[in-house]
Amino acid sequence: MLFLTHEDGQGLVEYALILVLVAIVVIAILAVLGPQIGQVFSRIVTALTF
C-alpha cells in the first residue's frame, strides 16, 4: 500500500457538524414556538395561584 489514509479526526468533525445542525434546529424551533410555550406556562401559573 503506497497511500495510507488518515481518518483519525474525521469522526470528530462529523460529530461536530451534527451537533451544530441539531443546535440550529433547536434554536429555530424555540424562536418559532417560544412565545406559545411561554403562554402555556403563564396560564398554568395563573391557574395554580388562587
mmCIF entry with sequence, helices, sheets and N, C-alpha, C, O atoms, coordinates in Angstrom:
data_MODEL
# 
_entry.id   MODEL 
# 
_entity.id                         1 
_entity.type                       polymer 
_entity.pdbx_number_of_molecules   1 
# 
_entity_poly.entity_id                      1 
_entity_poly.type                           'polypeptide(L)' 
_entity_poly.nstd_linkage                   no 
_entity_poly.nstd_monomer                   no 
_entity_poly.pdbx_seq_one_letter_code       MLFLTHEDGQGLVEYALILVLVAIVVIAILAVLGPQIGQVFSRIVTALTF 
_entity_poly.pdbx_seq_one_letter_code_can   MLFLTHEDGQGLVEYALILVLVAIVVIAILAVLGPQIGQVFSRIVTALTF 
_entity_poly.pdbx_strand_id                 A 
# 
loop_
_entity_poly_seq.entity_id 
_entity_poly_seq.num 
_entity_poly_seq.mon_id 
_entity_poly_seq.hetero 
1 1  MET n 
1 2  LEU n 
1 3  PHE n 
1 4  LEU n 
1 5  THR n 
1 6  HIS n 
1 7  GLU n 
1 8  ASP n 
1 9  GLY n 
1 10 GLN n 
1 11 GLY n 
1 12 LEU n 
1 13 VAL n 
1 14 GLU n 
1 15 TYR n 
1 16 ALA n 
1 17 LEU n 
1 18 ILE n 
1 19 LEU n 
1 20 VAL n 
1 21 LEU n 
1 22 VAL n 
1 23 ALA n 
1 24 ILE n 
1 25 VAL n 
1 26 VAL n 
1 27 ILE n 
1 28 ALA n 
1 29 ILE n 
1 30 LEU n 
1 31 ALA n 
1 32 VAL n 
1 33 LEU n 
1 34 GLY n 
1 35 PRO n 
1 36 GLN n 
1 37 ILE n 
1 38 GLY n 
1 39 GLN n 
1 40 VAL n 
1 41 PHE n 
1 42 SER n 
1 43 ARG n 
1 44 ILE n 
1 45 VAL n 
1 46 THR n 
1 47 ALA n 
1 48 LEU n 
1 49 THR n 
1 50 PHE n 
# 
_struct_asym.id          A 
_struct_asym.entity_id   1 
# 
_struct_conf.conf_type_id            HELX_P 
_struct_conf.id                      HELX_P1 
_struct_conf.pdbx_PDB_helix_id       AA1 
_struct_conf.beg_label_comp_id       GLN 
_struct_conf.beg_label_asym_id       A 
_struct_conf.beg_label_seq_id        10 
_struct_conf.pdbx_beg_PDB_ins_code   ? 
_struct_conf.end_label_comp_id       LEU 
_struct_conf.end_label_asym_id       A 
_struct_conf.end_label_seq_id        48 
_struct_conf.pdbx_end_PDB_ins_code   ? 
_struct_conf.beg_auth_comp_id        GLN 
_struct_conf.beg_auth_asym_id        A 
_struct_conf.beg_auth_seq_id         10 
_struct_conf.end_auth_comp_id        LEU 
_struct_conf.end_auth_asym_id        A 
_struct_conf.end_auth_seq_id         48 
_struct_conf.pdbx_PDB_helix_class    1 
_struct_conf.details                 ? 
_struct_conf.pdbx_PDB_helix_length   39 
# 
_struct_conf_type.id          HELX_P 
_struct_conf_type.criteria    ? 
_struct_conf_type.reference   ? 
# 
loop_
_atom_site.group_PDB 
_atom_site.id 
_atom_site.type_symbol 
_atom_site.label_atom_id 
_atom_site.label_alt_id 
_atom_site.label_comp_id 
_atom_site.label_asym_id 
_atom_site.label_entity_id 
_atom_site.label_seq_id 
_atom_site.pdbx_PDB_ins_code 
_atom_site.Cartn_x 
_atom_site.Cartn_y 
_atom_site.Cartn_z 
_atom_site.occupancy 
_atom_site.B_iso_or_equiv 
_atom_site.pdbx_formal_charge 
_atom_site.auth_seq_id 
_atom_site.auth_comp_id 
_atom_site.auth_asym_id 
_atom_site.auth_atom_id 
_atom_site.pdbx_PDB_model_num 
ATOM 1   N N  . MET A 1 1  ? 0.834   -1.182 0.000  1.00 0.00 ? 1  MET A N  1 
ATOM 2   C CA . MET A 1 1  ? 0.000   0.000  0.000  1.00 0.00 ? 1  MET A CA 1 
ATOM 3   C C  . MET A 1 1  ? 0.876   1.242  0.000  1.00 0.00 ? 1  MET A C  1 
ATOM 4   O O  . MET A 1 1  ? 1.657   1.467  0.925  1.00 0.00 ? 1  MET A O  1 
ATOM 5   N N  . LEU A 1 2  ? 0.742   2.020  -1.018 1.00 0.00 ? 2  LEU A N  1 
ATOM 6   C CA . LEU A 1 2  ? 1.526   3.229  -1.109 1.00 0.00 ? 2  LEU A CA 1 
ATOM 7   C C  . LEU A 1 2  ? 0.865   4.395  -0.379 1.00 0.00 ? 2  LEU A C  1 
ATOM 8   O O  . LEU A 1 2  ? 1.540   5.250  0.195  1.00 0.00 ? 2  LEU A O  1 
ATOM 9   N N  . PHE A 1 3  ? -0.460  4.414  -0.413 1.00 0.00 ? 3  PHE A N  1 
ATOM 10  C CA . PHE A 1 3  ? -1.190  5.531  0.193  1.00 0.00 ? 3  PHE A CA 1 
ATOM 11  C C  . PHE A 1 3  ? -1.978  5.023  1.390  1.00 0.00 ? 3  PHE A C  1 
ATOM 12  O O  . PHE A 1 3  ? -2.852  4.165  1.255  1.00 0.00 ? 3  PHE A O  1 
ATOM 13  N N  . LEU A 1 4  ? -1.668  5.550  2.539  1.00 0.00 ? 4  LEU A N  1 
ATOM 14  C CA . LEU A 1 4  ? -2.415  5.221  3.744  1.00 0.00 ? 4  LEU A CA 1 
ATOM 15  C C  . LEU A 1 4  ? -3.290  6.411  4.093  1.00 0.00 ? 4  LEU A C  1 
ATOM 16  O O  . LEU A 1 4  ? -2.821  7.549  4.135  1.00 0.00 ? 4  LEU A O  1 
ATOM 17  N N  . THR A 1 5  ? -4.548  6.144  4.340  1.00 0.00 ? 5  THR A N  1 
ATOM 18  C CA . THR A 1 5  ? -5.456  7.243  4.672  1.00 0.00 ? 5  THR A CA 1 
ATOM 19  C C  . THR A 1 5  ? -5.474  7.458  6.176  1.00 0.00 ? 5  THR A C  1 
ATOM 20  O O  . THR A 1 5  ? -5.506  6.502  6.951  1.00 0.00 ? 5  THR A O  1 
ATOM 21  N N  . HIS A 1 6  ? -5.452  8.696  6.572  1.00 0.00 ? 6  HIS A N  1 
ATOM 22  C CA . HIS A 1 6  ? -5.530  9.061  7.982  1.00 0.00 ? 6  HIS A CA 1 
ATOM 23  C C  . HIS A 1 6  ? -6.920  9.634  8.233  1.00 0.00 ? 6  HIS A C  1 
ATOM 24  O O  . HIS A 1 6  ? -7.231  10.739 7.790  1.00 0.00 ? 6  HIS A O  1 
ATOM 25  N N  . GLU A 1 7  ? -7.742  8.890  8.933  1.00 0.00 ? 7  GLU A N  1 
ATOM 26  C CA . GLU A 1 7  ? -9.110  9.312  9.197  1.00 0.00 ? 7  GLU A CA 1 
ATOM 27  C C  . GLU A 1 7  ? -9.349  9.478  10.688 1.00 0.00 ? 7  GLU A C  1 
ATOM 28  O O  . GLU A 1 7  ? -10.455 9.236  11.170 1.00 0.00 ? 7  GLU A O  1 
ATOM 29  N N  . ASP A 1 8  ? -8.331  9.883  11.416 1.00 0.00 ? 8  ASP A N  1 
ATOM 30  C CA . ASP A 1 8  ? -8.466  9.996  12.863 1.00 0.00 ? 8  ASP A CA 1 
ATOM 31  C C  . ASP A 1 8  ? -9.437  11.102 13.262 1.00 0.00 ? 8  ASP A C  1 
ATOM 32  O O  . ASP A 1 8  ? -10.293 10.883 14.118 1.00 0.00 ? 8  ASP A O  1 
ATOM 33  N N  . GLY A 1 9  ? -9.323  12.274 12.665 1.00 0.00 ? 9  GLY A N  1 
ATOM 34  C CA . GLY A 1 9  ? -10.154 13.407 13.041 1.00 0.00 ? 9  GLY A CA 1 
ATOM 35  C C  . GLY A 1 9  ? -11.477 13.479 12.304 1.00 0.00 ? 9  GLY A C  1 
ATOM 36  O O  . GLY A 1 9  ? -12.292 14.358 12.583 1.00 0.00 ? 9  GLY A O  1 
ATOM 37  N N  . GLN A 1 10 ? -11.700 12.581 11.381 1.00 0.00 ? 10 GLN A N  1 
ATOM 38  C CA . GLN A 1 10 ? -12.908 12.635 10.566 1.00 0.00 ? 10 GLN A CA 1 
ATOM 39  C C  . GLN A 1 10 ? -14.158 12.418 11.416 1.00 0.00 ? 10 GLN A C  1 
ATOM 40  O O  . GLN A 1 10 ? -15.154 13.117 11.229 1.00 0.00 ? 10 GLN A O  1 
ATOM 41  N N  . GLY A 1 11 ? -14.127 11.474 12.335 1.00 0.00 ? 11 GLY A N  1 
ATOM 42  C CA . GLY A 1 11 ? -15.283 11.208 13.182 1.00 0.00 ? 11 GLY A CA 1 
ATOM 43  C C  . GLY A 1 11 ? -15.630 12.390 14.054 1.00 0.00 ? 11 GLY A C  1 
ATOM 44  O O  . GLY A 1 11 ? -16.805 12.699 14.251 1.00 0.00 ? 11 GLY A O  1 
ATOM 45  N N  . LEU A 1 12 ? -14.613 13.056 14.578 1.00 0.00 ? 12 LEU A N  1 
ATOM 46  C CA . LEU A 1 12 ? -14.835 14.226 15.424 1.00 0.00 ? 12 LEU A CA 1 
ATOM 47  C C  . LEU A 1 12 ? -15.476 15.353 14.632 1.00 0.00 ? 12 LEU A C  1 
ATOM 48  O O  . LEU A 1 12 ? -16.366 16.036 15.138 1.00 0.00 ? 12 LEU A O  1 
ATOM 49  N N  . VAL A 1 13 ? -15.043 15.554 13.417 1.00 0.00 ? 13 VAL A N  1 
ATOM 50  C CA . VAL A 1 13 ? -15.621 16.606 12.571 1.00 0.00 ? 13 VAL A CA 1 
ATOM 51  C C  . VAL A 1 13 ? -17.075 16.281 12.242 1.00 0.00 ? 13 VAL A C  1 
ATOM 52  O O  . VAL A 1 13 ? -17.920 17.176 12.238 1.00 0.00 ? 13 VAL A O  1 
ATOM 53  N N  . GLU A 1 14 ? -17.373 15.026 11.970 1.00 0.00 ? 14 GLU A N  1 
ATOM 54  C CA . GLU A 1 14 ? -18.749 14.637 11.668 1.00 0.00 ? 14 GLU A CA 1 
ATOM 55  C C  . GLU A 1 14 ? -19.647 14.858 12.878 1.00 0.00 ? 14 GLU A C  1 
ATOM 56  O O  . GLU A 1 14 ? -20.765 15.353 12.730 1.00 0.00 ? 14 GLU A O  1 
ATOM 57  N N  . TYR A 1 15 ? -19.181 14.502 14.066 1.00 0.00 ? 15 TYR A N  1 
ATOM 58  C CA . TYR A 1 15 ? -19.973 14.719 15.269 1.00 0.00 ? 15 TYR A CA 1 
ATOM 59  C C  . TYR A 1 15 ? -20.180 16.213 15.518 1.00 0.00 ? 15 TYR A C  1 
ATOM 60  O O  . TYR A 1 15 ? -21.257 16.620 15.954 1.00 0.00 ? 15 TYR A O  1 
ATOM 61  N N  . ALA A 1 16 ? -19.183 17.015 15.251 1.00 0.00 ? 16 ALA A N  1 
ATOM 62  C CA . ALA A 1 16 ? -19.317 18.464 15.430 1.00 0.00 ? 16 ALA A CA 1 
ATOM 63  C C  . ALA A 1 16 ? -20.341 19.039 14.456 1.00 0.00 ? 16 ALA A C  1 
ATOM 64  O O  . ALA A 1 16 ? -21.133 19.902 14.833 1.00 0.00 ? 16 ALA A O  1 
ATOM 65  N N  . LEU A 1 17 ? -20.334 18.577 13.219 1.00 0.00 ? 17 LEU A N  1 
ATOM 66  C CA . LEU A 1 17 ? -21.303 19.054 12.238 1.00 0.00 ? 17 LEU A CA 1 
ATOM 67  C C  . LEU A 1 17 ? -22.723 18.659 12.628 1.00 0.00 ? 17 LEU A C  1 
ATOM 68  O O  . LEU A 1 17 ? -23.649 19.457 12.484 1.00 0.00 ? 17 LEU A O  1 
ATOM 69  N N  . ILE A 1 18 ? -22.899 17.452 13.113 1.00 0.00 ? 18 ILE A N  1 
ATOM 70  C CA . ILE A 1 18 ? -24.222 17.011 13.567 1.00 0.00 ? 18 ILE A CA 1 
ATOM 71  C C  . ILE A 1 18 ? -24.678 17.850 14.746 1.00 0.00 ? 18 ILE A C  1 
ATOM 72  O O  . ILE A 1 18 ? -25.841 18.248 14.811 1.00 0.00 ? 18 ILE A O  1 
ATOM 73  N N  . LEU A 1 19 ? -23.771 18.124 15.684 1.00 0.00 ? 19 LEU A N  1 
ATOM 74  C CA . LEU A 1 19 ? -24.111 18.934 16.850 1.00 0.00 ? 19 LEU A CA 1 
ATOM 75  C C  . LEU A 1 19 ? -24.523 20.347 16.444 1.00 0.00 ? 19 LEU A C  1 
ATOM 76  O O  . LEU A 1 19 ? -25.480 20.892 16.993 1.00 0.00 ? 19 LEU A O  1 
ATOM 77  N N  . VAL A 1 20 ? -23.822 20.934 15.504 1.00 0.00 ? 20 VAL A N  1 
ATOM 78  C CA . VAL A 1 20 ? -24.165 22.273 15.022 1.00 0.00 ? 20 VAL A CA 1 
ATOM 79  C C  . VAL A 1 20 ? -25.532 22.246 14.337 1.00 0.00 ? 20 VAL A C  1 
ATOM 80  O O  . VAL A 1 20 ? -26.344 23.147 14.546 1.00 0.00 ? 20 VAL A O  1 
ATOM 81  N N  . LEU A 1 21 ? -25.790 21.237 13.536 1.00 0.00 ? 21 LEU A N  1 
ATOM 82  C CA . LEU A 1 21 ? -27.084 21.131 12.853 1.00 0.00 ? 21 LEU A CA 1 
ATOM 83  C C  . LEU A 1 21 ? -28.219 20.994 13.857 1.00 0.00 ? 21 LEU A C  1 
ATOM 84  O O  . LEU A 1 21 ? -29.252 21.646 13.706 1.00 0.00 ? 21 LEU A O  1 
ATOM 85  N N  . VAL A 1 22 ? -28.050 20.165 14.871 1.00 0.00 ? 22 VAL A N  1 
ATOM 86  C CA . VAL A 1 22 ? -29.080 19.998 15.897 1.00 0.00 ? 22 VAL A CA 1 
ATOM 87  C C  . VAL A 1 22 ? -29.293 21.305 16.650 1.00 0.00 ? 22 VAL A C  1 
ATOM 88  O O  . VAL A 1 22 ? -30.433 21.669 16.941 1.00 0.00 ? 22 VAL A O  1 
ATOM 89  N N  . ALA A 1 23 ? -28.223 22.010 16.966 1.00 0.00 ? 23 ALA A N  1 
ATOM 90  C CA . ALA A 1 23 ? -28.348 23.292 17.669 1.00 0.00 ? 23 ALA A CA 1 
ATOM 91  C C  . ALA A 1 23 ? -29.120 24.305 16.833 1.00 0.00 ? 23 ALA A C  1 
ATOM 92  O O  . ALA A 1 23 ? -29.947 25.041 17.372 1.00 0.00 ? 23 ALA A O  1 
ATOM 93  N N  . ILE A 1 24 ? -28.868 24.357 15.541 1.00 0.00 ? 24 ILE A N  1 
ATOM 94  C CA . ILE A 1 24 ? -29.583 25.290 14.666 1.00 0.00 ? 24 ILE A CA 1 
ATOM 95  C C  . ILE A 1 24 ? -31.067 24.948 14.614 1.00 0.00 ? 24 ILE A C  1 
ATOM 96  O O  . ILE A 1 24 ? -31.912 25.842 14.637 1.00 0.00 ? 24 ILE A O  1 
ATOM 97  N N  . VAL A 1 25 ? -31.386 23.663 14.545 1.00 0.00 ? 25 VAL A N  1 
ATOM 98  C CA . VAL A 1 25 ? -32.796 23.245 14.508 1.00 0.00 ? 25 VAL A CA 1 
ATOM 99  C C  . VAL A 1 25 ? -33.491 23.600 15.815 1.00 0.00 ? 25 VAL A C  1 
ATOM 100 O O  . VAL A 1 25 ? -34.617 24.098 15.800 1.00 0.00 ? 25 VAL A O  1 
ATOM 101 N N  . VAL A 1 26 ? -32.836 23.350 16.945 1.00 0.00 ? 26 VAL A N  1 
ATOM 102 C CA . VAL A 1 26 ? -33.431 23.658 18.248 1.00 0.00 ? 26 VAL A CA 1 
ATOM 103 C C  . VAL A 1 26 ? -33.654 25.163 18.387 1.00 0.00 ? 26 VAL A C  1 
ATOM 104 O O  . VAL A 1 26 ? -34.707 25.584 18.865 1.00 0.00 ? 26 VAL A O  1 
ATOM 105 N N  . ILE A 1 27 ? -32.695 25.969 17.983 1.00 0.00 ? 27 ILE A N  1 
ATOM 106 C CA . ILE A 1 27 ? -32.849 27.420 18.059 1.00 0.00 ? 27 ILE A CA 1 
ATOM 107 C C  . ILE A 1 27 ? -34.000 27.892 17.173 1.00 0.00 ? 27 ILE A C  1 
ATOM 108 O O  . ILE A 1 27 ? -34.759 28.777 17.569 1.00 0.00 ? 27 ILE A O  1 
ATOM 109 N N  . ALA A 1 28 ? -34.135 27.322 15.997 1.00 0.00 ? 28 ALA A N  1 
ATOM 110 C CA . ALA A 1 28 ? -35.230 27.710 15.101 1.00 0.00 ? 28 ALA A CA 1 
ATOM 111 C C  . ALA A 1 28 ? -36.578 27.335 15.697 1.00 0.00 ? 28 ALA A C  1 
ATOM 112 O O  . ALA A 1 28 ? -37.527 28.115 15.623 1.00 0.00 ? 28 ALA A O  1 
ATOM 113 N N  . ILE A 1 29 ? -36.672 26.149 16.286 1.00 0.00 ? 29 ILE A N  1 
ATOM 114 C CA . ILE A 1 29 ? -37.932 25.717 16.893 1.00 0.00 ? 29 ILE A CA 1 
ATOM 115 C C  . ILE A 1 29 ? -38.287 26.612 18.074 1.00 0.00 ? 29 ILE A C  1 
ATOM 116 O O  . ILE A 1 29 ? -39.444 27.005 18.227 1.00 0.00 ? 29 ILE A O  1 
ATOM 117 N N  . LEU A 1 30 ? -37.306 26.936 18.905 1.00 0.00 ? 30 LEU A N  1 
ATOM 118 C CA . LEU A 1 30 ? -37.570 27.806 20.045 1.00 0.00 ? 30 LEU A CA 1 
ATOM 119 C C  . LEU A 1 30 ? -37.944 29.218 19.604 1.00 0.00 ? 30 LEU A C  1 
ATOM 120 O O  . LEU A 1 30 ? -38.752 29.875 20.260 1.00 0.00 ? 30 LEU A O  1 
ATOM 121 N N  . ALA A 1 31 ? -37.376 29.683 18.523 1.00 0.00 ? 31 ALA A N  1 
ATOM 122 C CA . ALA A 1 31 ? -37.709 31.018 18.031 1.00 0.00 ? 31 ALA A CA 1 
ATOM 123 C C  . ALA A 1 31 ? -39.148 31.061 17.539 1.00 0.00 ? 31 ALA A C  1 
ATOM 124 O O  . ALA A 1 31 ? -39.832 32.072 17.699 1.00 0.00 ? 31 ALA A O  1 
ATOM 125 N N  . VAL A 1 32 ? -39.608 29.971 16.945 1.00 0.00 ? 32 VAL A N  1 
ATOM 126 C CA . VAL A 1 32 ? -40.972 29.937 16.413 1.00 0.00 ? 32 VAL A CA 1 
ATOM 127 C C  . VAL A 1 32 ? -41.982 29.649 17.519 1.00 0.00 ? 32 VAL A C  1 
ATOM 128 O O  . VAL A 1 32 ? -43.010 30.321 17.607 1.00 0.00 ? 32 VAL A O  1 
ATOM 129 N N  . LEU A 1 33 ? -41.705 28.666 18.354 1.00 0.00 ? 33 LEU A N  1 
ATOM 130 C CA . LEU A 1 33 ? -42.675 28.224 19.356 1.00 0.00 ? 33 LEU A CA 1 
ATOM 131 C C  . LEU A 1 33 ? -42.460 28.824 20.735 1.00 0.00 ? 33 LEU A C  1 
ATOM 132 O O  . LEU A 1 33 ? -43.254 28.559 21.638 1.00 0.00 ? 33 LEU A O  1 
ATOM 133 N N  . GLY A 1 34 ? -41.431 29.612 20.931 1.00 0.00 ? 34 GLY A N  1 
ATOM 134 C CA . GLY A 1 34 ? -41.107 30.158 22.241 1.00 0.00 ? 34 GLY A CA 1 
ATOM 135 C C  . GLY A 1 34 ? -42.230 30.949 22.884 1.00 0.00 ? 34 GLY A C  1 
ATOM 136 O O  . GLY A 1 34 ? -42.573 30.685 24.037 1.00 0.00 ? 34 GLY A O  1 
ATOM 137 N N  . PRO A 1 35 ? -42.818 31.911 22.179 1.00 0.00 ? 35 PRO A N  1 
ATOM 138 C CA . PRO A 1 35 ? -43.904 32.678 22.794 1.00 0.00 ? 35 PRO A CA 1 
ATOM 139 C C  . PRO A 1 35 ? -45.120 31.822 23.162 1.00 0.00 ? 35 PRO A C  1 
ATOM 140 O O  . PRO A 1 35 ? -45.755 32.058 24.190 1.00 0.00 ? 35 PRO A O  1 
ATOM 141 N N  . GLN A 1 36 ? -45.439 30.850 22.345 1.00 0.00 ? 36 GLN A N  1 
ATOM 142 C CA . GLN A 1 36 ? -46.576 29.973 22.637 1.00 0.00 ? 36 GLN A CA 1 
ATOM 143 C C  . GLN A 1 36 ? -46.312 29.120 23.869 1.00 0.00 ? 36 GLN A C  1 
ATOM 144 O O  . GLN A 1 36 ? -47.206 28.921 24.692 1.00 0.00 ? 36 GLN A O  1 
ATOM 145 N N  . ILE A 1 37 ? -45.100 28.619 23.999 1.00 0.00 ? 37 ILE A N  1 
ATOM 146 C CA . ILE A 1 37 ? -44.747 27.821 25.175 1.00 0.00 ? 37 ILE A CA 1 
ATOM 147 C C  . ILE A 1 37 ? -44.777 28.698 26.424 1.00 0.00 ? 37 ILE A C  1 
ATOM 148 O O  . ILE A 1 37 ? -45.216 28.251 27.484 1.00 0.00 ? 37 ILE A O  1 
ATOM 149 N N  . GLY A 1 38 ? -44.317 29.927 26.309 1.00 0.00 ? 38 GLY A N  1 
ATOM 150 C CA . GLY A 1 38 ? -44.367 30.865 27.436 1.00 0.00 ? 38 GLY A CA 1 
ATOM 151 C C  . GLY A 1 38 ? -45.795 31.139 27.878 1.00 0.00 ? 38 GLY A C  1 
ATOM 152 O O  . GLY A 1 38 ? -46.059 31.230 29.077 1.00 0.00 ? 38 GLY A O  1 
ATOM 153 N N  . GLN A 1 39 ? -46.713 31.272 26.944 1.00 0.00 ? 39 GLN A N  1 
ATOM 154 C CA . GLN A 1 39 ? -48.115 31.494 27.284 1.00 0.00 ? 39 GLN A CA 1 
ATOM 155 C C  . GLN A 1 39 ? -48.712 30.293 28.005 1.00 0.00 ? 39 GLN A C  1 
ATOM 156 O O  . GLN A 1 39 ? -49.502 30.464 28.934 1.00 0.00 ? 39 GLN A O  1 
ATOM 157 N N  . VAL A 1 40 ? -48.350 29.095 27.597 1.00 0.00 ? 40 VAL A N  1 
ATOM 158 C CA . VAL A 1 40 ? -48.853 27.889 28.263 1.00 0.00 ? 40 VAL A CA 1 
ATOM 159 C C  . VAL A 1 40 ? -48.392 27.868 29.714 1.00 0.00 ? 40 VAL A C  1 
ATOM 160 O O  . VAL A 1 40 ? -49.190 27.601 30.612 1.00 0.00 ? 40 VAL A O  1 
ATOM 161 N N  . PHE A 1 41 ? -47.117 28.146 29.952 1.00 0.00 ? 41 PHE A N  1 
ATOM 162 C CA . PHE A 1 41 ? -46.622 28.153 31.327 1.00 0.00 ? 41 PHE A CA 1 
ATOM 163 C C  . PHE A 1 41 ? -47.254 29.292 32.133 1.00 0.00 ? 41 PHE A C  1 
ATOM 164 O O  . PHE A 1 41 ? -47.512 29.140 33.327 1.00 0.00 ? 41 PHE A O  1 
ATOM 165 N N  . SER A 1 42 ? -47.496 30.410 31.492 1.00 0.00 ? 42 SER A N  1 
ATOM 166 C CA . SER A 1 42 ? -48.143 31.526 32.179 1.00 0.00 ? 42 SER A CA 1 
ATOM 167 C C  . SER A 1 42 ? -49.560 31.146 32.599 1.00 0.00 ? 42 SER A C  1 
ATOM 168 O O  . SER A 1 42 ? -49.987 31.473 33.707 1.00 0.00 ? 42 SER A O  1 
ATOM 169 N N  . ARG A 1 43 ? -50.286 30.462 31.729 1.00 0.00 ? 43 ARG A N  1 
ATOM 170 C CA . ARG A 1 43 ? -51.637 30.001 32.084 1.00 0.00 ? 43 ARG A CA 1 
ATOM 171 C C  . ARG A 1 43 ? -51.608 28.994 33.219 1.00 0.00 ? 43 ARG A C  1 
ATOM 172 O O  . ARG A 1 43 ? -52.479 29.013 34.088 1.00 0.00 ? 43 ARG A O  1 
ATOM 173 N N  . ILE A 1 44 ? -50.630 28.126 33.220 1.00 0.00 ? 44 ILE A N  1 
ATOM 174 C CA . ILE A 1 44 ? -50.503 27.139 34.293 1.00 0.00 ? 44 ILE A CA 1 
ATOM 175 C C  . ILE A 1 44 ? -50.242 27.832 35.618 1.00 0.00 ? 44 ILE A C  1 
ATOM 176 O O  . ILE A 1 44 ? -50.838 27.474 36.634 1.00 0.00 ? 44 ILE A O  1 
ATOM 177 N N  . VAL A 1 45 ? -49.355 28.823 35.617 1.00 0.00 ? 45 VAL A N  1 
ATOM 178 C CA . VAL A 1 45 ? -49.032 29.545 36.862 1.00 0.00 ? 45 VAL A CA 1 
ATOM 179 C C  . VAL A 1 45 ? -50.253 30.298 37.367 1.00 0.00 ? 45 VAL A C  1 
ATOM 180 O O  . VAL A 1 45 ? -50.533 30.280 38.566 1.00 0.00 ? 45 VAL A O  1 
ATOM 181 N N  . THR A 1 46 ? -50.980 30.953 36.485 1.00 0.00 ? 46 THR A N  1 
ATOM 182 C CA . THR A 1 46 ? -52.167 31.690 36.929 1.00 0.00 ? 46 THR A CA 1 
ATOM 183 C C  . THR A 1 46 ? -53.266 30.753 37.406 1.00 0.00 ? 46 THR A C  1 
ATOM 184 O O  . THR A 1 46 ? -54.034 31.113 38.298 1.00 0.00 ? 46 THR A O  1 
ATOM 185 N N  . ALA A 1 47 ? -53.357 29.558 36.831 1.00 0.00 ? 47 ALA A N  1 
ATOM 186 C CA . ALA A 1 47 ? -54.358 28.589 37.278 1.00 0.00 ? 47 ALA A CA 1 
ATOM 187 C C  . ALA A 1 47 ? -53.993 28.008 38.643 1.00 0.00 ? 47 ALA A C  1 
ATOM 188 O O  . ALA A 1 47 ? -54.883 27.657 39.417 1.00 0.00 ? 47 ALA A O  1 
ATOM 189 N N  . LEU A 1 48 ? -52.723 27.902 38.944 1.00 0.00 ? 48 LEU A N  1 
ATOM 190 C CA . LEU A 1 48 ? -52.298 27.339 40.232 1.00 0.00 ? 48 LEU A CA 1 
ATOM 191 C C  . LEU A 1 48 ? -52.400 28.334 41.370 1.00 0.00 ? 48 LEU A C  1 
ATOM 192 O O  . LEU A 1 48 ? -52.537 27.942 42.529 1.00 0.00 ? 48 LEU A O  1 
ATOM 193 N N  . THR A 1 49 ? -52.333 29.623 41.051 1.00 0.00 ? 49 THR A N  1 
ATOM 194 C CA . THR A 1 49 ? -52.473 30.630 42.102 1.00 0.00 ? 49 THR A CA 1 
ATOM 195 C C  . THR A 1 49 ? -53.957 30.907 42.312 1.00 0.00 ? 49 THR A C  1 
ATOM 196 O O  . THR A 1 49 ? -54.698 31.141 41.357 1.00 0.00 ? 49 THR A O  1 
ATOM 197 N N  . PHE A 1 50 ? -54.373 30.877 43.549 1.00 0.00 ? 50 PHE A N  1 
ATOM 198 C CA . PHE A 1 50 ? -55.804 31.020 43.851 1.00 0.00 ? 50 PHE A CA 1 
ATOM 199 C C  . PHE A 1 50 ? -56.182 32.440 44.113 1.00 0.00 ? 50 PHE A C  1 
ATOM 200 O O  . PHE A 1 50 ? -57.348 32.730 44.382 1.00 0.00 ? 50 PHE A O  1 
# 
